[in-house]
Amino acid sequence: MDLKEYLRKRKKIVDEEILKLLPSEPEYGKRLYEAVRYSLTVGGKRLRPILCMAGCEVVGGRFEEAITPACAIEMIHTYSLIHDDLPAMDNDTLRRGAPTTWVKFGEATAILAGDALLNRAFEVLSEWNFDCERKVRVISEISRASGMLGMVLGQQCDIDAEGRSDVSLEELLFIHKHKTGRLITASVVSGGITGGGSEEEIGALRKYGNHIGLAFQITDDVLDVVGDEKKIGKNVGSDFEKGKVTFVTFFGVDGALERAKEEIERAVEVLRIFDVEKREPLEKIARFIVEREY
Amino acid sequence: MDLKEYLRKRKKIVDEEILKLLPSEPEYGKRLYEAVRYSLTVGGKRLRPILCMAGCEVVGGRFEEAITPACAIEMIHTYSLIHDDLPAMDNDTLRRGAPTTWVKFGEATAILAGDALLNRAFEVLSEWNFDCERKVRVISEISRASGMLGMVLGQQCDIDAEGRSDVSLEELLFIHKHKTGRLITASVVSGGITGGGSEEEIGALRKYGNHIGLAFQITDDVLDVVGDEKKIGKNVGSDFEKGKVTFVTFFGVDGALERAKEEIERAVEVLRIFDVEKREPLEKIARFIVEREY
């Protein structure tokens, strides 16, 4: 399989389906809808929904079954970016080469657009025409990963670590496990649940998600040092400027990349329980995570 | 029944149960937990969860069954207050006589505490040990009411109306139906679903919720003009200072109160399908809404 073509096709599906999951424009408050739509269409690799669909397929499901959880996860990811970019948080003005939501629509509407997307994710999940027990398990998986035991906690820890030079490796690992790792893991695990995977299979997907999640964040830290601003679509060197402790602080660029590659090898290893052909997309996505330039 | 005693007892149940539904403190990021706990314990009438439990009972259920959706709704209500109070939104420093969450914990943590509570609501709902079909229906009801078709949209409309003197009565009704009404309605309706109410009963509860929701907001507008700051726990006259169009603008204080009372009569009217004894709490809560002083 050609990964580039695969990612392009799957991204296109997500780009189309996610907009279909928005309600029609209301009589008043249209600005909220514009902000939501802007945030959802401004770009992005759609890595999480692609992982969700791939997780569904690897256990024997059809990827179409997983479109609803895939899009719900991307809505949650998008909400987190909108809130992270706010002046009170990371104060970022540029994301994926475009003005951030608060720059374009103001702070108040940006806060609300994030809230709206988080809410909408659970609306579409609860109204998803699917087996009730599996659906509830997916809602539980996703809400845990994104909430105060997951992504939101990670963001708080990230803020707490800001400007501190005494952040330990243990704390750094905790931050990223929660801030990035948990939702990436929930993506592929939700796909596995949707596709009717066995507990063993879902367990393997969880390990896979944890490994690639960590590799993803390490690579992000490396790209912040050596990346090409044009390809990444955001300012390079911002971690260093902010005095942020990252994986590069602990291991240097080469050491960090080495560590990321080790995680990917472990991720590929746990996929062995799956059929060779079926596991190919997840293997290639894992390798892409450390080889990407954006 | 003595309403005051009833409300006191039910509030106590919510006060206790809602904290049990929080996860234990994490190793890092404790500040987020402190902010969440602070926001949940700083007071409040617990009207929505009490309505939820009463909705469950009126259709023949036990109120204990509805504790999880009741608390989830209060979490969502609390998140909305945290975000509404932010400097970029209403910029309020005082709520229920205490510093608002952002004043106490900073803007970033307040944004995250709101996100955490919204997430947590769906976590506890998805993990609620209850009939799957009803549970999903409750999740759908609540998420629709709080999201971009409900409360979040209402807040956007409220912001859009700020400082404008040309707000029509139609627009004002739209704002409050979404900002306040939808979640109040979802509270009593979720209770009715939990208790296994018939479609007719749930329909009646929906009408009841719509009427008391509107009465609640009209009363709020009146209290902003004639209320006692000490009893309300927030600054009085703030709507007028902000040049906000309210129900008092259209009807005056007496006219607005008249309108609120009419809504309450309609609410009481639709309860007639229920047993006289069973409907008593909902009737008395309805009357309390316009007679309250805070």
Interface residues (C-beta under 8 A of the other chain):
Chain A: L22 P23 P26 E27 Y28 G29 R31 L32 Y33 V36 Y79 H83 L86 A88 M89 G106 E107 A108 T109 I111 L112 G114 D115 A116 L118 N119 R120 F122 E123 L125 S126 E127 C132 E133 K135 V136 I139 S140 S143 R144 S146 G147 M148 L149 V152 L153 G154 Q155 Q156 C157 I159 D160 E171 F174 I175 H178
Chain B: L22 P23 P26 E27 Y28 G29 R31 L32 Y33 V36 Y79 H83 L86 A88 M89 G106 E107 A108 T109 I111 L112 G114 D115 A116 L118 N119 R120 F122 E123 L125 S126 E127 C132 E133 K135 V136 I139 S140 S143 R144 S146 G147 M148 L149 V152 L153 G154 Q155 Q156 C157 I159 D160 E171 F174 I175 H178
